[in-house]
Amino acid sequence: MEQLGQAQQNDNYAKNILNNIKNYKHYTVKSDILMGRSNPPVPYVPQGDLRRTILHIYHDTAANGAHFGRNTTLHKIKQRYFWPSMYKGINNCIKSCILCAQFNPRRQKPPGTLKPIKPPDGVWQLVSMDFHGPINPTSQRGNKYIISFTDILSKFVVTKAVRDNTVQTVVIFLKEDIIAKFGTPRCMLTDNETHFISTVTNELFKPICITHLYSTSYHPQTNGQIERYNSTMDAKIQGERCRFGTPSTSAPFQHLQHLQHLFSTVSTFSAPSAPFL
């Protein structure tokens, strides 16, 4: 609200209404913030960067927008914000969206199933996390899942063998194996399974300002990098089993850290430089 209030103070349209609020029946003031008179009232957003940011969040991002159409986007924004000619502005925004035009579901032949996400500007700006398993046989320590974490830009990978895929395991892994060792990432992409979308997980993300993005069950390619890593890891685990002849209960897990290191020190077509080089 502080940022919004500052933007309103710098906006001539808002200042004019605030100085003559009795003449504008569609507006009201609450805690020095100009509000559109709806039920409940929602803040007026001046034209500029803040309005563009809101359009981006509620149309472009996987968590809030996912490139849905005009009516859905308008409905989401109207519940939280207001500005004049919202319908026209949102309609123009969606009409100019290249992804919406390219991947319109009404097309007879869609361009393809691969829909890569835009590369982030730097490392630790966008990361991805997923569980793999259950893996049989369970290890002697009771581990039957592998939790994987990768930086989208550098392809740096962190993996850990764990006993279950609960939200408690997610939180402990993030606190002890990621944040404490490497710092806090800016945005995190996961699927929408319960262990990632629970209140406990979101309560961890909110105070440290991690933006949580979701892939969906009907569009798993959004999180394709971690899915590709899981697939590669499967093949490598099977290869290690054959190479070392270790069909014991520890076989799927005892070479995990070696596989993690190998994966993080190889170059790929999409990342010519390896993360550790």
Secondary structure as GFF3:
##gff-version 3
##sequence-region A 1 277
A	DSSP	alpha_helix	2	9	.	.	.	ID=ss1
A	DSSP	alpha_helix	12	19	.	.	.	ID=ss2
A	DSSP	three_ten_helix	21	23	.	.	.	ID=ss3
A	DSSP	beta_strand	27	30	.	.	.	ID=ss4
A	DSSP	beta_strand	33	36	.	.	.	ID=ss5
A	DSSP	beta_strand	42	43	.	.	.	ID=ss6
A	DSSP	alpha_helix	49	59	.	.	.	ID=ss7
A	DSSP	alpha_helix	70	78	.	.	.	ID=ss8
A	DSSP	alpha_helix	86	95	.	.	.	ID=ss9
A	DSSP	alpha_helix	98	102	.	.	.	ID=ss10
A	DSSP	beta_strand	126	132	.	.	.	ID=ss11
A	DSSP	beta_strand	145	151	.	.	.	ID=ss12
A	DSSP	beta_strand	157	162	.	.	.	ID=ss13
A	DSSP	alpha_helix	167	173	.	.	.	ID=ss14
A	DSSP	pi_helix	174	179	.	.	.	ID=ss15
A	DSSP	alpha_helix	180	182	.	.	.	ID=ss16
A	DSSP	beta_strand	187	190	.	.	.	ID=ss17
A	DSSP	alpha_helix	194	197	.	.	.	ID=ss18
A	DSSP	alpha_helix	199	205	.	.	.	ID=ss19
A	DSSP	three_ten_helix	206	208	.	.	.	ID=ss20
A	DSSP	beta_strand	211	214	.	.	.	ID=ss21
A	DSSP	three_ten_helix	220	223	.	.	.	ID=ss22
A	DSSP	alpha_helix	224	244	.	.	.	ID=ss23
A	DSSP	alpha_helix	256	264	.	.	.	ID=ss24
###
